[in-house]
Amino acid sequence: MSCKKAQGYLAKQKLEVVERVDAKAKLGPADALRLARRASKVVVARGSRGVTFSMKKDPPDDETLLAHLLGPTGNLRAPVLRKGRTLLVGFNESAYRDVLGTST
């Protein structure tokens, strides 16, 4: 459901998706860590809560990072959005607003 919410939010804001990867691609722990380690900031949204990791100043260990990035299947949670050097995992409207610099 969160993928549909994310798609709806992006459409409402008239934002273009440059690259889309089907969530069925099943990106595992190694892929999740690779994506996160390339980012300067990782924002993980879970419902109304979230956590932000500074990957340059205070990067978490792999176990902590994977605990936030992976879903119950052991694959990367969806949706995942990358804007510049920020990786956003999961959907939370306020996190999307903050990362994308959009309004309500």
Buried (B, 14 or more C-beta within 10 A) or exposed (E): EBEEBBBEBBEEBEBEEEEEEEBEEEBBBEBBBEBBEEBEBBBBBBEEEBEBBEBEEEBBEBEEBBEBBBEEEEBBBBBBBBBEEBBBBBBBBEBBBBBBEBEE
